[in-house]
Amino acid sequence: MRHQSHGSGHFSIEDFASCGDDPVFETGVLVFHPENIHLGHNVYIGHQSILKAYYKNEMLIGDKSWIGQQCFFHSAGGLRIGKQVGIGPGVKILTSQHQEEGREKAILESSVTYAEVIIDDHVDIGSGAIILPGVHIGKGAQIGAGAVVTKDVEAYSIMAGVPAKKLRMRPP
């Protein structure tokens, strides 16, 4: 039986659905399904990051957003990242997951569900954080390093931990 690859991850700017002025792609960045990715102006993508778009739904990254090295974004369920968002090294954003279907079926063979992740403008996500499917992170929120975000985050709140919990609000 032959298995088909998802591709090499190599790309050119012309492959994107849209791309603003002055993007920076550091060495080793891989991009899959660039035809479903929209990049704003002055977007920075760090070394060895993977933008894994999907054959359906879109990945949008807003103007002046900064993505640290070795990040992994999977947008099968859709991914919208606002303007001036800072995303630390090693952050993972997932928009799909396998369902629990009983012990008789391998998890890998179970149904997959998709849920969009939305990250509003001016958010900061610390190194190594994981954002799970269906999460909406409100404007100006701050996510601590290593946090696992399992539910929506209120605007301007500071979240940390596993699972992430609200520590306090950012000062006005």
GIBEL-V90399 format. One record per residue. N is the residue number from 1. RES is the residue in three letters. D_LAST is the distance of its C-alpha to the last C-alpha in whole Angstrom. Layout:
N | RES | D_LAST
N | RES | D_LAST
This chain:
1 | MET | 60
2 | ARG | 58
3 | HIS | 54
4 | GLN | 52
5 | SER | 49
6 | HIS | 46
7 | GLY | 46
8 | SER | 46
9 | GLY | 42
10 | HIS | 43
11 | PHE | 42
12 | SER | 42
13 | ILE | 39
14 | GLU | 42
15 | ASP | 41
16 | PHE | 38
17 | ALA | 37
18 | SER | 35
19 | CYS | 34
20 | GLY | 32
21 | ASP | 32
22 | ASP | 32
23 | PRO | 32
24 | VAL | 32
25 | PHE | 34
26 | GLU | 35
27 | THR | 38
28 | GLY | 39
29 | VAL | 37
30 | LEU | 38
31 | VAL | 38
32 | PHE | 40
33 | HIS | 40
34 | PRO | 38
35 | GLU | 40
36 | ASN | 37
37 | ILE | 34
38 | HIS | 32
39 | LEU | 30
40 | GLY | 28
41 | HIS | 28
42 | ASN | 27
43 | VAL | 27
44 | TYR | 28
45 | ILE | 30
46 | GLY | 31
47 | HIS | 34
48 | GLN | 36
49 | SER | 33
50 | ILE | 35
51 | LEU | 34
52 | LYS | 36
53 | ALA | 36
54 | TYR | 38
55 | TYR | 41
56 | LYS | 39
57 | ASN | 36
58 | GLU | 33
59 | MET | 31
60 | LEU | 28
61 | ILE | 26
62 | GLY | 24
63 | ASP | 24
64 | LYS | 23
65 | SER | 22
66 | TRP | 24
67 | ILE | 26
68 | GLY | 27
69 | GLN | 31
70 | GLN | 33
71 | CYS | 30
72 | PHE | 32
73 | PHE | 31
74 | HIS | 33
75 | SER | 33
76 | ALA | 36
77 | GLY | 33
78 | GLY | 31
79 | LEU | 28
80 | ARG | 25
81 | ILE | 23
82 | GLY | 20
83 | LYS | 20
84 | GLN | 18
85 | VAL | 19
86 | GLY | 19
87 | ILE | 22
88 | GLY | 24
89 | PRO | 27
90 | GLY | 29
91 | VAL | 27
92 | LYS | 29
93 | ILE | 28
94 | LEU | 31
95 | THR | 32
96 | SER | 35
97 | GLN | 36
98 | HIS | 40
99 | GLN | 41
100 | GLU | 42
101 | GLU | 46
102 | GLY | 48
103 | ARG | 50
104 | GLU | 53
105 | LYS | 51
106 | ALA | 49
107 | ILE | 45
108 | LEU | 46
109 | GLU | 48
110 | SER | 46
111 | SER | 44
112 | VAL | 41
113 | THR | 38
114 | TYR | 35
115 | ALA | 32
116 | GLU | 29
117 | VAL | 26
118 | ILE | 23
119 | ILE | 20
120 | ASP | 18
121 | ASP | 16
122 | HIS | 14
123 | VAL | 15
124 | ASP | 16
125 | ILE | 19
126 | GLY | 21
127 | SER | 25
128 | GLY | 27
129 | ALA | 25
130 | ILE | 27
131 | ILE | 25
132 | LEU | 28
133 | PRO | 29
134 | GLY | 28
135 | VAL | 24
136 | HIS | 21
137 | ILE | 18
138 | GLY | 15
139 | LYS | 13
140 | GLY | 11
141 | ALA | 12
142 | GLN | 14
143 | ILE | 17
144 | GLY | 19
145 | ALA | 22
146 | GLY | 25
147 | ALA | 24
148 | VAL | 26
149 | VAL | 23
150 | THR | 26
151 | LYS | 24
152 | ASP | 21
153 | VAL | 17
154 | GLU | 14
155 | ALA | 12
156 | TYR | 9
157 | SER | 11
158 | ILE | 13
159 | MET | 17
160 | ALA | 20
161 | GLY | 23
162 | VAL | 26
163 | PRO | 26
164 | ALA | 22
165 | LYS | 20
166 | LYS | 17
167 | LEU | 16
168 | ARG | 12
169 | MET | 9
170 | ARG | 7
171 | PRO | 4
172 | PRO | 0
